[in-house]
Amino acid sequence: MPFLGQDWRSPGWRWVKTEDGWKRFEPFSPALENKNNQLNDISHTVILTGDEDEEIYTTEDCELAAKKRKKDHCRNNTNSQCFYRENWIYVHKESTRERHGYCTLGEAFNRLDFSSAIQDIRRFNYVVKLLQLIAKSQLTSLSGAAQKNYFNILDKIVRKVMEDQYNPRLIKDLLQDLSSTLCILIRGVGKSVLVGNINIWMCRLETILLWQQQLKNLQMNKQVNNGLTLSDLPLHMLSNILHRFSDGWDIITLGQVTPTLYMLSEDRQLWKKLCQYHFAEKQFCRHLILSEKGHIDWKLMYFALQKCYPIKEQYGDTLHFCRHCSILFWKDGGHPCTASDPNTCLMPVSPQHFIDLFKF
């Protein structure tokens, strides 16, 4: 039989001792009117005096009103987020004697303080990639609070890029994937998988389109510097800088700065080493692309292989997972580990691995 009453964990009824014994507290009971006035407990009755009328609200009415005000406040406050004292989370996938329930992707997203992580340049690309993976496949698995955190963090990322002009290409790709996913969910699938009112999602989609327009119109500020510039460096140092990039698009972007950098960015050995770093030799044989002179076009090979195979990811800092404690955390923040040598139990977690941890 379904339980239709109050939550069984609620305090229950309030009882008052009278001359005839204990009686249940009823604010509208004439027999207890005098006794109620003596109690003077504002937590159980609240009197609001207007011009002439007087309205009395019970505890349940007050609780419902308070919940409604809190809910309306959270809806109206777009910057509201869930914050926790510990920036780590115990990852458990099934109930045990010690722990009941399991950890969800949305709960982990709320607990690990990604809002502060985007301010750290070492973690910025990591968080953006994670948001992109969630946008592609896990958006519907987030709870309402996690969705609010997701879009609040996304708003902070866009504002950071607009102010600092840092790596706008990554954010453009993220917003493109997110808008495509939302269009499919809103038009194709609809309310059955989206948490919340469909009108809220329509507003979010409009906000994403506005962000895309702002990034499209973003003008890079020219920095005036009378000192040493990138063009003043010798060729071997410029070539060394290009060889340290792990993303082909970054090489192309840097090659557009000066004619000298463009010449260095077209070096065949540069693109060959980039292909060898990201892909295996067996994959080369399946996608050989020859130039007009009969040589392998390593630059075209890189972008062709990128469409078929995942590339290696490099991040300045990542989340870590402790195999001993089953805790996910940022390494700088640490976690309460009980292992004798905690460093031997740590494992870096890629964005895709983070998603896989919470698949059931």
N, C-alpha and C positions, 0 to 999 in steps of 0.2 A: 504494500500500500504506500503510495507516495506521501511524503511528509509535506503538508501544505501550510503548516504554521510557521512561527518564527524559527530562526536558526536555533538548533538545540544547544549551541554554545552560548546563547544569550543569558543574561543574569536571571531572567524569569520575573515572576510577579513580586511586587513589594507588599509586605504584610505589616499591619499596624496592630499593636496591642491595645485592646479596649477593656471595659469592665466586664463585657460578656465573653471575653476571650480574644484570640487572634482573628482578625478579619483582613480580607484582601483589600489593598489600597485602591480606592476608586475616586478619582477627583470630583466626580459629579454626584457622589453619594451624600444625601442630606445628613445621614447619621454620623458621618465622619467629617462634616464640614468644619466644626469647631476644632477638631483634632488636627485637621490639615492646616488650618491657619496657624496653629502653634508650631508645626514642623518647620515652616518657613524654608522649604528646600526648593531652590530655584531650578535644580537639575531635573525635577519631576513635574513642576508646573511653571509655566511662564505666562505672566499677565502682561498684555500689551494694551495700554490705555490710549484711546484716541480722543476725539473731541467729547463725545458723550458715551459712546458704546465701549464695552469691555469684552474682549475675546479671550477665552481660555483654551490653550493648546496642551494636549497631552504629551507625554514623553515621546511616543511614537511619532506624533506630528512634528515635534521639534527635530527628532533624528532624521526624518525624511526631508524636512526643510534644509537641515544642515548638509545632508548628502547632496541635495539638489544644488545648493549654492556652491558647494565644492566642485561638483561636476561642471556647472556652468563656468566657474572660474577657470578650471583646467581647459575647457573648450575655448574660452575667449583668450586665454593666455597662451600664445603660440610658442613661447619660450619655455613653457613648463616641461621639466624633465624629471626622471627618476634618478636620484643620487644615492649612493651607498658609501658607507665609511670604508669598507674593504674593497679594493680593486682586484679581487680574485673571486673565482667561483668553483665550487666542487662539482665535477661532472659525473653524474650518475645516471644510468639509463634504465634502472629498474628498482623496484622497492626491495628493501632489506629490513632486517630487524631494527637496525639502527636508523635507517633513513627511509621515509615513505615518499613515493612519487618519483619523478625524474626531472632532469634539467632540460629546459627547452632552449631553442635558439634565441627566442625573444628575451628570455630571462638572462642569458649570458650577454646579450647585446646591451641590456640595461646595466648590468653589474660592472662591466669592464671599462667604463669611463672613456669611451671613444671620443667624447666631446673634448676632453683635455688632450687626448692623443694627437688630434689634428694640429695642435699648436706646436708639436715637436716635429721638426722637419725630417727626422729619421723615421717617424711612424706615419707621416702624411700619406705617402704612396701606398702603404700597407692598408690603411683604413679605407682609402678610395677604392682600392681593388676589392676589398671585402664588401663594401657597399654595392659595387657593381655586380658581384656574384649573387648577393641577396636580391638585387633588382631583377636579375635574369631568371632565378628559379625559386627563391625562398620568400618572396615578399608576402605571400598569402599565409605563411606559417607564423608570421609575427603577430604578437598580441596587440591590442589597441595601444597600450603604453609603449611597447617597443616600436610600433609604427610612428608614434609621435616623436620618440627619441630619434628615430631614423631620419625623419624629415627636418627636425631641428638641427641635427648634426650636418645634414646636407645643406641647410641654409647657411650655417657657419662656414662650411667649406667654400660655398660660392662667394660669400662676402670676403673671405680671406683671399681668394684668387683675384677678385676684383680690386682689392686693396694692394696686395703684394705682387700680383701678376705672376704668380708662381704656378708653372705647369698647367696652363688652361686646357691643353689637349686632353689630359686625363679626365678632367671634369666634363668636357664636352662628350667624350665617349660614354661616361657614366650616365649623363642626362639623356643621351640618345637611347641607351638600352632601357633606362627606366621609363621613358615616355612610350617606347614601343610596347613594353610589358603592360603598362597601364591601359593603353589603347585596346590591347587584346582582351584584358580582363574586364574592362568596362563594357566594351561593345560585344565581345564574343561570349564571355562566361557570365559576367554580371554579378549580382548580389550574392550568389550562392557560395562564393569563395572569399569575398572581400569582407573584412571585419569593419563595421561602421556603416554610416549612412552613405549611399552612393553619391549624394551631393558633395560630401566631404572629399571624396576621391576625385570628383570633377574639378573642384577647386584646387586640389593638389596638382592635377594635370595642367591646369591653367598656369599655376605658379611655375611648374617645370618649363613650360613653353616660354614664360617670361624670362626665366634664368637663361635659357638657351639664346634668346634674343640679346640679352645683356652681354653674354660672353661673345656672341658674334660681333657685336659693336665695340668690343674691348680694344682700346688703343694702347699699345705698349709705349711707356714713357721713355724718352731718350735721356740717358744719364750723361751729364756733362762732367768729364773727368780729364783734367790736364796732366795726369800722371801716366804710368805705363798701362797700355791697353793690350787686349788679346792679339791685335794685329802686330804688335811690336815684338812678340815672342819669336824665336827662331823656328824654322820649319820642323826640325826634329821634335821640338817640344809640342808644337801644335799637333803633329802626327801622333805623339804619345797620348795626348788628351783624347783624340778621336778613338784610339784603340782601347780606351778604358770604358767607353760607352757599351752598354749591353742591349740597347734598344735602337733599331735601325732608324726609327723616326727621329730620334734625338740627333743622330748623325746627319740626316738630311736637313733638319732645322738649323743646326750649327753651320752646315755648308752654305746656307743662304746668307750668312753674315757678310762675308768678303769673297772676292774671286779666289784668293789663295786657299781659304778654307773649303771652297767648293771643289777646287782641284784635288785637295787632299781627301775629301769625302768620297770621291769617285774612284779611289784606289782599289784595285781588284783584290789585293792581299788583305785589305781591311775587311771587305765583305766576306772573303773566304774564311778568315778567322772567326768572324761573327757567326757564320753558318756552322762551322765546326764546333763552336762553343755551345750552340743551342740544339743542334740536331746530330743524329748518328749517320754514319756513312751509308747504311742500308737505305736510309730515307733519301739520300742524295740521288741514288741510282733510279729511284722511281720518279723523280721530278727534275731530270736534267734539262737545262735550258741553255742553248748555245747562242752566241752572238753571231753577227754577220761574218766575222773573221774566223769562226769555228771554235772560239774559246768559250769556256763556261762563263755565263753571265751570273756571277755570284750575287749581285745585288738583286736581280729578278728572282734568283733562286731563293733568297732569304724570304722575300715577301710571299712567294708561292708556297714554301714550306710552312710559313707561319699560319697560313689558312688551313693547313691539314694537321699540323702537330702543335702541341703546346710548347711555348718557349720557357727557358729557365727564368725564374723570378729572383730578383735581388732586392733586398730591403735593408735599410739601415738598422732597423729594430723590428722585432716581431713578438707576438705572444709566445709564451712557453707553456709546455704541459709537463707536469711532474708525474712520472709514471708510478712513483711510490705513493703519493697522496691523492692522485687523480684530480689535481687542481690546475685550472687554467688561469694564467696571470701574466702581467707585464713584468719582465725581469727586473727592472729598476725598482718596482714596488715590493717585490718579494712575496712570500707566502709562508704560513706557519707549517714548515716541513719538519717531520719527525725522523727523517733518514739520517744516518750517521755522516754520509757524504752527499749532500743535496745536489751538487753539481753533476754527479754521475747519473742522476735520475731525470735531468732536464732534457726536453726535446723541443726544438723550435717548431712552431705551428704555422704553416702557410695559410693564406686565405681560404684555399680550397679545403685544406685539412680541417680548418675551423668549421666550415659548413658540414663536412662529413662527420664530425664528432657528434652532431646533433640530429643525424638522420636515423630514424627508427624503422 
